[in-house]
Amino acid sequence: MSHLAPIKTPCIGVCSTGIGDVVCRGCKRFAHEVIDWNGYSQEQKRVVDRRLADFLAMCVANKLLITDQKLLSWQLEVQKIRFQPHHDPYCHLFALLKAGATQITDTQQFGFQILPAYRDQSLLALRNAIDEEFWVLSTAHHDRYIATGDLFAADASECATGGPA
């Protein structure tokens, strides 16, 4: 029996798969994951959750640097911002930006800084750019690994039978 906490739905209530997107603009899950979520085992949900958290953390770390993780955690607690404790701290930072990008004037008071290449952008613009990059990365992953068939399937069947299928 697993002692891991159940994985909650990543849905944020702005699903775009109902209007034809193959990757939701809200939670970044693939359309089939949105549809099948309630039928997934906890392990299947964990795989999806890990992929999303890894992608988001990478997108945030491309533009921001956590300088004081304890201060960031304290601010999240004080500001009563919900986040997934098992996710990377860069996901926690994105939760902070979602809740208050327009209210933060001194990033150091929240335990992070903007990387030099992005210091000319507002936190709101950066939050939106991170969210777009997260969607683009999720879409690219879908296109490469889900939408594209197995390019080697024909070769594999030929090897197994000794000739063309």
PyMOL commands that place a pseudoatom at each C-alpha (Angstrom):
pseudoatom trace, name=CA, resn=MET, resi=1, chain=A, elem=C, hetatm=0, pos=[0.000, 0.000, 0.000]
pseudoatom trace, name=CA, resn=SER, resi=2, chain=A, elem=C, hetatm=0, pos=[1.356, 3.421, -0.980]
pseudoatom trace, name=CA, resn=HIS, resi=3, chain=A, elem=C, hetatm=0, pos=[1.826, 6.195, 1.573]
pseudoatom trace, name=CA, resn=LEU, resi=4, chain=A, elem=C, hetatm=0, pos=[2.030, 8.885, -1.096]
pseudoatom trace, name=CA, resn=ALA, resi=5, chain=A, elem=C, hetatm=0, pos=[-0.611, 11.610, -1.038]
pseudoatom trace, name=CA, resn=PRO, resi=6, chain=A, elem=C, hetatm=0, pos=[-3.235, 11.318, -3.775]
pseudoatom trace, name=CA, resn=ILE, resi=7, chain=A, elem=C, hetatm=0, pos=[-2.585, 13.461, -6.824]
pseudoatom trace, name=CA, resn=LYS, resi=8, chain=A, elem=C, hetatm=0, pos=[-5.127, 16.243, -7.224]
pseudoatom trace, name=CA, resn=THR, resi=9, chain=A, elem=C, hetatm=0, pos=[-6.418, 17.283, -10.603]
pseudoatom trace, name=CA, resn=PRO, resi=10, chain=A, elem=C, hetatm=0, pos=[-4.272, 20.000, -12.186]
pseudoatom trace, name=CA, resn=CYS, resi=11, chain=A, elem=C, hetatm=0, pos=[-7.430, 21.551, -13.669]
pseudoatom trace, name=CA, resn=ILE, resi=12, chain=A, elem=C, hetatm=0, pos=[-7.667, 25.311, -13.079]
pseudoatom trace, name=CA, resn=GLY, resi=13, chain=A, elem=C, hetatm=0, pos=[-11.139, 25.701, -14.546]
pseudoatom trace, name=CA, resn=VAL, resi=14, chain=A, elem=C, hetatm=0, pos=[-10.252, 27.238, -17.908]
pseudoatom trace, name=CA, resn=CYS, resi=15, chain=A, elem=C, hetatm=0, pos=[-10.154, 24.147, -20.109]
pseudoatom trace, name=CA, resn=SER, resi=16, chain=A, elem=C, hetatm=0, pos=[-9.605, 24.791, -23.790]
pseudoatom trace, name=CA, resn=THR, resi=17, chain=A, elem=C, hetatm=0, pos=[-9.809, 21.163, -24.911]
pseudoatom trace, name=CA, resn=GLY, resi=18, chain=A, elem=C, hetatm=0, pos=[-13.568, 21.564, -25.265]
pseudoatom trace, name=CA, resn=ILE, resi=19, chain=A, elem=C, hetatm=0, pos=[-12.978, 24.051, -28.070]
pseudoatom trace, name=CA, resn=GLY, resi=20, chain=A, elem=C, hetatm=0, pos=[-10.556, 21.847, -29.955]
pseudoatom trace, name=CA, resn=ASP, resi=21, chain=A, elem=C, hetatm=0, pos=[-7.129, 22.349, -28.373]
pseudoatom trace, name=CA, resn=VAL, resi=22, chain=A, elem=C, hetatm=0, pos=[-5.164, 19.105, -28.046]
pseudoatom trace, name=CA, resn=VAL, resi=23, chain=A, elem=C, hetatm=0, pos=[-3.271, 20.638, -25.113]
pseudoatom trace, name=CA, resn=CYS, resi=24, chain=A, elem=C, hetatm=0, pos=[-5.300, 22.549, -22.524]
pseudoatom trace, name=CA, resn=ARG, resi=25, chain=A, elem=C, hetatm=0, pos=[-4.260, 26.188, -22.239]
pseudoatom trace, name=CA, resn=GLY, resi=26, chain=A, elem=C, hetatm=0, pos=[-5.186, 26.088, -18.553]
pseudoatom trace, name=CA, resn=CYS, resi=27, chain=A, elem=C, hetatm=0, pos=[-3.577, 23.005, -17.018]
pseudoatom trace, name=CA, resn=LYS, resi=28, chain=A, elem=C, hetatm=0, pos=[-1.395, 21.950, -20.005]
pseudoatom trace, name=CA, resn=ARG, resi=29, chain=A, elem=C, hetatm=0, pos=[-2.648, 18.350, -19.986]
pseudoatom trace, name=CA, resn=PHE, resi=30, chain=A, elem=C, hetatm=0, pos=[-3.356, 16.590, -23.248]
pseudoatom trace, name=CA, resn=ALA, resi=31, chain=A, elem=C, hetatm=0, pos=[-7.028, 16.330, -24.258]
pseudoatom trace, name=CA, resn=HIS, resi=32, chain=A, elem=C, hetatm=0, pos=[-7.096, 12.575, -23.634]
pseudoatom trace, name=CA, resn=GLU, resi=33, chain=A, elem=C, hetatm=0, pos=[-5.631, 13.125, -20.136]
pseudoatom trace, name=CA, resn=VAL, resi=34, chain=A, elem=C, hetatm=0, pos=[-8.351, 15.645, -19.315]
pseudoatom trace, name=CA, resn=ILE, resi=35, chain=A, elem=C, hetatm=0, pos=[-11.034, 13.238, -20.529]
pseudoatom trace, name=CA, resn=ASP, resi=36, chain=A, elem=C, hetatm=0, pos=[-9.587, 10.134, -18.853]
pseudoatom trace, name=CA, resn=TRP, resi=37, chain=A, elem=C, hetatm=0, pos=[-8.285, 11.726, -15.620]
pseudoatom trace, name=CA, resn=ASN, resi=38, chain=A, elem=C, hetatm=0, pos=[-10.912, 10.267, -13.279]
pseudoatom trace, name=CA, resn=GLY, resi=39, chain=A, elem=C, hetatm=0, pos=[-10.199, 6.780, -14.641]
pseudoatom trace, name=CA, resn=TYR, resi=40, chain=A, elem=C, hetatm=0, pos=[-6.441, 7.025, -14.116]
pseudoatom trace, name=CA, resn=SER, resi=41, chain=A, elem=C, hetatm=0, pos=[-4.687, 5.168, -11.321]
pseudoatom trace, name=CA, resn=GLN, resi=42, chain=A, elem=C, hetatm=0, pos=[-2.708, 7.231, -8.822]
pseudoatom trace, name=CA, resn=GLU, resi=43, chain=A, elem=C, hetatm=0, pos=[0.490, 6.127, -10.554]
pseudoatom trace, name=CA, resn=GLN, resi=44, chain=A, elem=C, hetatm=0, pos=[-0.798, 7.328, -13.939]
pseudoatom trace, name=CA, resn=LYS, resi=45, chain=A, elem=C, hetatm=0, pos=[-1.801, 10.646, -12.368]
pseudoatom trace, name=CA, resn=ARG, resi=46, chain=A, elem=C, hetatm=0, pos=[1.645, 10.876, -10.758]
pseudoatom trace, name=CA, resn=VAL, resi=47, chain=A, elem=C, hetatm=0, pos=[3.330, 10.489, -14.177]
pseudoatom trace, name=CA, resn=VAL, resi=48, chain=A, elem=C, hetatm=0, pos=[1.237, 13.305, -15.667]
pseudoatom trace, name=CA, resn=ASP, resi=49, chain=A, elem=C, hetatm=0, pos=[1.749, 15.482, -12.577]
pseudoatom trace, name=CA, resn=ARG, resi=50, chain=A, elem=C, hetatm=0, pos=[5.539, 14.971, -12.695]
pseudoatom trace, name=CA, resn=ARG, resi=51, chain=A, elem=C, hetatm=0, pos=[5.729, 15.851, -16.405]
pseudoatom trace, name=CA, resn=LEU, resi=52, chain=A, elem=C, hetatm=0, pos=[3.731, 19.041, -15.875]
pseudoatom trace, name=CA, resn=ALA, resi=53, chain=A, elem=C, hetatm=0, pos=[5.728, 20.057, -12.795]
pseudoatom trace, name=CA, resn=ASP, resi=54, chain=A, elem=C, hetatm=0, pos=[9.051, 19.402, -14.550]
pseudoatom trace, name=CA, resn=PHE, resi=55, chain=A, elem=C, hetatm=0, pos=[8.016, 21.433, -17.598]
pseudoatom trace, name=CA, resn=LEU, resi=56, chain=A, elem=C, hetatm=0, pos=[6.735, 24.336, -15.491]
pseudoatom trace, name=CA, resn=ALA, resi=57, chain=A, elem=C, hetatm=0, pos=[9.824, 24.399, -13.263]
pseudoatom trace, name=CA, resn=MET, resi=58, chain=A, elem=C, hetatm=0, pos=[12.052, 24.508, -16.349]
pseudoatom trace, name=CA, resn=CYS, resi=59, chain=A, elem=C, hetatm=0, pos=[10.080, 27.404, -17.857]
pseudoatom trace, name=CA, resn=VAL, resi=60, chain=A, elem=C, hetatm=0, pos=[10.187, 29.410, -14.624]
pseudoatom trace, name=CA, resn=ALA, resi=61, chain=A, elem=C, hetatm=0, pos=[13.925, 28.753, -14.111]
pseudoatom trace, name=CA, resn=ASN, resi=62, chain=A, elem=C, hetatm=0, pos=[14.578, 30.061, -17.630]
pseudoatom trace, name=CA, resn=LYS, resi=63, chain=A, elem=C, hetatm=0, pos=[13.560, 33.554, -16.476]
pseudoatom trace, name=CA, resn=LEU, resi=64, chain=A, elem=C, hetatm=0, pos=[13.768, 33.709, -12.671]
pseudoatom trace, name=CA, resn=LEU, resi=65, chain=A, elem=C, hetatm=0, pos=[16.214, 32.632, -9.966]
pseudoatom trace, name=CA, resn=ILE, resi=66, chain=A, elem=C, hetatm=0, pos=[15.219, 31.601, -6.451]
pseudoatom trace, name=CA, resn=THR, resi=67, chain=A, elem=C, hetatm=0, pos=[17.696, 33.292, -4.124]
pseudoatom trace, name=CA, resn=ASP, resi=68, chain=A, elem=C, hetatm=0, pos=[16.131, 32.374, -0.776]
pseudoatom trace, name=CA, resn=GLN, resi=69, chain=A, elem=C, hetatm=0, pos=[13.884, 29.319, -0.754]
pseudoatom trace, name=CA, resn=LYS, resi=70, chain=A, elem=C, hetatm=0, pos=[12.980, 29.732, 2.934]
pseudoatom trace, name=CA, resn=LEU, resi=71, chain=A, elem=C, hetatm=0, pos=[11.853, 33.305, 2.339]
pseudoatom trace, name=CA, resn=LEU, resi=72, chain=A, elem=C, hetatm=0, pos=[9.823, 32.209, -0.688]
pseudoatom trace, name=CA, resn=SER, resi=73, chain=A, elem=C, hetatm=0, pos=[8.166, 29.460, 1.378]
pseudoatom trace, name=CA, resn=TRP, resi=74, chain=A, elem=C, hetatm=0, pos=[7.450, 31.907, 4.196]
pseudoatom trace, name=CA, resn=GLN, resi=75, chain=A, elem=C, hetatm=0, pos=[5.862, 34.384, 1.786]
pseudoatom trace, name=CA, resn=LEU, resi=76, chain=A, elem=C, hetatm=0, pos=[3.688, 31.640, 0.276]
pseudoatom trace, name=CA, resn=GLU, resi=77, chain=A, elem=C, hetatm=0, pos=[2.492, 30.764, 3.778]
pseudoatom trace, name=CA, resn=VAL, resi=78, chain=A, elem=C, hetatm=0, pos=[1.923, 34.370, 4.860]
pseudoatom trace, name=CA, resn=GLN, resi=79, chain=A, elem=C, hetatm=0, pos=[0.137, 35.243, 1.609]
pseudoatom trace, name=CA, resn=LYS, resi=80, chain=A, elem=C, hetatm=0, pos=[-1.932, 32.031, 1.910]
pseudoatom trace, name=CA, resn=ILE, resi=81, chain=A, elem=C, hetatm=0, pos=[-1.017, 30.937, -1.601]
pseudoatom trace, name=CA, resn=ARG, resi=82, chain=A, elem=C, hetatm=0, pos=[-1.828, 27.333, -2.389]
pseudoatom trace, name=CA, resn=PHE, resi=83, chain=A, elem=C, hetatm=0, pos=[0.875, 25.202, -3.978]
pseudoatom trace, name=CA, resn=GLN, resi=84, chain=A, elem=C, hetatm=0, pos=[1.781, 21.540, -4.266]
pseudoatom trace, name=CA, resn=PRO, resi=85, chain=A, elem=C, hetatm=0, pos=[4.481, 20.832, -1.655]
pseudoatom trace, name=CA, resn=HIS, resi=86, chain=A, elem=C, hetatm=0, pos=[5.852, 17.872, -3.640]
pseudoatom trace, name=CA, resn=HIS, resi=87, chain=A, elem=C, hetatm=0, pos=[6.542, 20.082, -6.674]
pseudoatom trace, name=CA, resn=ASP, resi=88, chain=A, elem=C, hetatm=0, pos=[9.809, 21.860, -7.411]
pseudoatom trace, name=CA, resn=PRO, resi=89, chain=A, elem=C, hetatm=0, pos=[10.226, 25.264, -5.684]
pseudoatom trace, name=CA, resn=TYR, resi=90, chain=A, elem=C, hetatm=0, pos=[10.103, 26.910, -9.122]
pseudoatom trace, name=CA, resn=CYS, resi=91, chain=A, elem=C, hetatm=0, pos=[6.507, 25.684, -9.389]
pseudoatom trace, name=CA, resn=HIS, resi=92, chain=A, elem=C, hetatm=0, pos=[5.866, 27.334, -6.018]
pseudoatom trace, name=CA, resn=LEU, resi=93, chain=A, elem=C, hetatm=0, pos=[7.319, 30.550, -7.414]
pseudoatom trace, name=CA, resn=PHE, resi=94, chain=A, elem=C, hetatm=0, pos=[4.921, 30.365, -10.359]
pseudoatom trace, name=CA, resn=ALA, resi=95, chain=A, elem=C, hetatm=0, pos=[2.017, 29.956, -7.903]
pseudoatom trace, name=CA, resn=LEU, resi=96, chain=A, elem=C, hetatm=0, pos=[3.200, 33.185, -6.262]
pseudoatom trace, name=CA, resn=LEU, resi=97, chain=A, elem=C, hetatm=0, pos=[3.290, 34.969, -9.622]
pseudoatom trace, name=CA, resn=LYS, resi=98, chain=A, elem=C, hetatm=0, pos=[-0.172, 33.723, -10.537]
pseudoatom trace, name=CA, resn=ALA, resi=99, chain=A, elem=C, hetatm=0, pos=[-1.527, 35.136, -7.289]
pseudoatom trace, name=CA, resn=GLY, resi=100, chain=A, elem=C, hetatm=0, pos=[0.331, 38.421, -7.121]
pseudoatom trace, name=CA, resn=ALA, resi=101, chain=A, elem=C, hetatm=0, pos=[2.564, 39.337, -10.058]
pseudoatom trace, name=CA, resn=THR, resi=102, chain=A, elem=C, hetatm=0, pos=[1.085, 42.838, -10.154]
pseudoatom trace, name=CA, resn=GLN, resi=103, chain=A, elem=C, hetatm=0, pos=[1.581, 43.410, -6.414]
pseudoatom trace, name=CA, resn=ILE, resi=104, chain=A, elem=C, hetatm=0, pos=[5.253, 42.462, -6.033]
pseudoatom trace, name=CA, resn=THR, resi=105, chain=A, elem=C, hetatm=0, pos=[7.553, 45.470, -6.262]
pseudoatom trace, name=CA, resn=ASP, resi=106, chain=A, elem=C, hetatm=0, pos=[10.732, 44.023, -4.721]
pseudoatom trace, name=CA, resn=THR, resi=107, chain=A, elem=C, hetatm=0, pos=[11.414, 40.438, -5.761]
pseudoatom trace, name=CA, resn=GLN, resi=108, chain=A, elem=C, hetatm=0, pos=[14.179, 40.065, -3.149]
pseudoatom trace, name=CA, resn=GLN, resi=109, chain=A, elem=C, hetatm=0, pos=[11.523, 40.378, -0.412]
pseudoatom trace, name=CA, resn=PHE, resi=110, chain=A, elem=C, hetatm=0, pos=[9.992, 37.224, -1.862]
pseudoatom trace, name=CA, resn=GLY, resi=111, chain=A, elem=C, hetatm=0, pos=[13.231, 35.270, -2.257]
pseudoatom trace, name=CA, resn=PHE, resi=112, chain=A, elem=C, hetatm=0, pos=[13.765, 35.496, -6.000]
pseudoatom trace, name=CA, resn=GLN, resi=113, chain=A, elem=C, hetatm=0, pos=[15.165, 37.700, -8.716]
pseudoatom trace, name=CA, resn=ILE, resi=114, chain=A, elem=C, hetatm=0, pos=[14.595, 38.191, -12.414]
pseudoatom trace, name=CA, resn=LEU, resi=115, chain=A, elem=C, hetatm=0, pos=[17.422, 36.932, -14.614]
pseudoatom trace, name=CA, resn=PRO, resi=116, chain=A, elem=C, hetatm=0, pos=[19.340, 39.760, -16.363]
pseudoatom trace, name=CA, resn=ALA, resi=117, chain=A, elem=C, hetatm=0, pos=[17.975, 39.094, -19.867]
pseudoatom trace, name=CA, resn=TYR, resi=118, chain=A, elem=C, hetatm=0, pos=[14.387, 39.638, -18.606]
pseudoatom trace, name=CA, resn=ARG, resi=119, chain=A, elem=C, hetatm=0, pos=[14.772, 42.562, -16.174]
pseudoatom trace, name=CA, resn=ASP, resi=120, chain=A, elem=C, hetatm=0, pos=[13.153, 44.967, -18.617]
pseudoatom trace, name=CA, resn=GLN, resi=121, chain=A, elem=C, hetatm=0, pos=[9.854, 43.047, -18.362]
pseudoatom trace, name=CA, resn=SER, resi=122, chain=A, elem=C, hetatm=0, pos=[7.188, 43.360, -15.692]
pseudoatom trace, name=CA, resn=LEU, resi=123, chain=A, elem=C, hetatm=0, pos=[6.403, 40.356, -13.510]
pseudoatom trace, name=CA, resn=LEU, resi=124, chain=A, elem=C, hetatm=0, pos=[2.987, 40.182, -15.159]
pseudoatom trace, name=CA, resn=ALA, resi=125, chain=A, elem=C, hetatm=0, pos=[4.587, 40.002, -18.624]
pseudoatom trace, name=CA, resn=LEU, resi=126, chain=A, elem=C, hetatm=0, pos=[7.046, 37.380, -17.355]
pseudoatom trace, name=CA, resn=ARG, resi=127, chain=A, elem=C, hetatm=0, pos=[4.254, 35.330, -15.792]
pseudoatom trace, name=CA, resn=ASN, resi=128, chain=A, elem=C, hetatm=0, pos=[2.380, 35.377, -19.102]
pseudoatom trace, name=CA, resn=ALA, resi=129, chain=A, elem=C, hetatm=0, pos=[5.546, 34.519, -21.053]
pseudoatom trace, name=CA, resn=ILE, resi=130, chain=A, elem=C, hetatm=0, pos=[6.266, 31.599, -18.700]
pseudoatom trace, name=CA, resn=ASP, resi=131, chain=A, elem=C, hetatm=0, pos=[2.711, 30.325, -19.090]
pseudoatom trace, name=CA, resn=GLU, resi=132, chain=A, elem=C, hetatm=0, pos=[2.969, 30.547, -22.885]
pseudoatom trace, name=CA, resn=GLU, resi=133, chain=A, elem=C, hetatm=0, pos=[6.355, 28.796, -22.878]
pseudoatom trace, name=CA, resn=PHE, resi=134, chain=A, elem=C, hetatm=0, pos=[4.860, 26.063, -20.660]
pseudoatom trace, name=CA, resn=TRP, resi=135, chain=A, elem=C, hetatm=0, pos=[2.023, 25.580, -23.180]
pseudoatom trace, name=CA, resn=VAL, resi=136, chain=A, elem=C, hetatm=0, pos=[4.432, 25.552, -26.146]
pseudoatom trace, name=CA, resn=LEU, resi=137, chain=A, elem=C, hetatm=0, pos=[6.639, 22.961, -24.408]
pseudoatom trace, name=CA, resn=SER, resi=138, chain=A, elem=C, hetatm=0, pos=[3.623, 20.789, -23.577]
pseudoatom trace, name=CA, resn=THR, resi=139, chain=A, elem=C, hetatm=0, pos=[2.369, 21.084, -27.158]
pseudoatom trace, name=CA, resn=ALA, resi=140, chain=A, elem=C, hetatm=0, pos=[5.785, 20.180, -28.573]
pseudoatom trace, name=CA, resn=HIS, resi=141, chain=A, elem=C, hetatm=0, pos=[5.914, 17.156, -26.266]
pseudoatom trace, name=CA, resn=HIS, resi=142, chain=A, elem=C, hetatm=0, pos=[2.451, 16.089, -27.433]
pseudoatom trace, name=CA, resn=ASP, resi=143, chain=A, elem=C, hetatm=0, pos=[3.347, 16.548, -31.090]
pseudoatom trace, name=CA, resn=ARG, resi=144, chain=A, elem=C, hetatm=0, pos=[6.597, 14.602, -30.755]
pseudoatom trace, name=CA, resn=TYR, resi=145, chain=A, elem=C, hetatm=0, pos=[5.569, 11.745, -28.498]
pseudoatom trace, name=CA, resn=ILE, resi=146, chain=A, elem=C, hetatm=0, pos=[1.780, 11.436, -28.695]
pseudoatom trace, name=CA, resn=ALA, resi=147, chain=A, elem=C, hetatm=0, pos=[0.571, 12.691, -32.095]
pseudoatom trace, name=CA, resn=THR, resi=148, chain=A, elem=C, hetatm=0, pos=[3.430, 11.127, -34.045]
pseudoatom trace, name=CA, resn=GLY, resi=149, chain=A, elem=C, hetatm=0, pos=[3.112, 7.412, -34.533]
pseudoatom trace, name=CA, resn=ASP, resi=150, chain=A, elem=C, hetatm=0, pos=[5.944, 5.059, -33.748]
pseudoatom trace, name=CA, resn=LEU, resi=151, chain=A, elem=C, hetatm=0, pos=[8.387, 5.812, -36.561]
pseudoatom trace, name=CA, resn=PHE, resi=152, chain=A, elem=C, hetatm=0, pos=[10.095, 2.477, -36.060]
pseudoatom trace, name=CA, resn=ALA, resi=153, chain=A, elem=C, hetatm=0, pos=[6.991, 0.260, -35.874]
pseudoatom trace, name=CA, resn=ALA, resi=154, chain=A, elem=C, hetatm=0, pos=[7.348, -0.993, -39.460]
pseudoatom trace, name=CA, resn=ASP, resi=155, chain=A, elem=C, hetatm=0, pos=[11.037, -1.707, -38.945]
pseudoatom trace, name=CA, resn=ALA, resi=156, chain=A, elem=C, hetatm=0, pos=[10.285, -3.561, -35.716]
pseudoatom trace, name=CA, resn=SER, resi=157, chain=A, elem=C, hetatm=0, pos=[7.711, -5.805, -37.393]
pseudoatom trace, name=CA, resn=GLU, resi=158, chain=A, elem=C, hetatm=0, pos=[10.107, -6.527, -40.271]
pseudoatom trace, name=CA, resn=CYS, resi=159, chain=A, elem=C, hetatm=0, pos=[12.831, -7.557, -37.818]
pseudoatom trace, name=CA, resn=ALA, resi=160, chain=A, elem=C, hetatm=0, pos=[10.450, -9.811, -35.920]
pseudoatom trace, name=CA, resn=THR, resi=161, chain=A, elem=C, hetatm=0, pos=[9.192, -11.614, -39.040]
pseudoatom trace, name=CA, resn=GLY, resi=162, chain=A, elem=C, hetatm=0, pos=[12.326, -11.468, -41.109]
pseudoatom trace, name=CA, resn=GLY, resi=163, chain=A, elem=C, hetatm=0, pos=[10.705, -9.392, -43.853]
pseudoatom trace, name=CA, resn=PRO, resi=164, chain=A, elem=C, hetatm=0, pos=[8.136, -6.700, -44.633]
pseudoatom trace, name=CA, resn=ALA, resi=165, chain=A, elem=C, hetatm=0, pos=[4.906, -6.837, -42.661]
for i in range(1, 165): cmd.bond("trace and resi %d" % i, "trace and resi %d" % (i + 1))
show_as sticks, trace
zoom trace
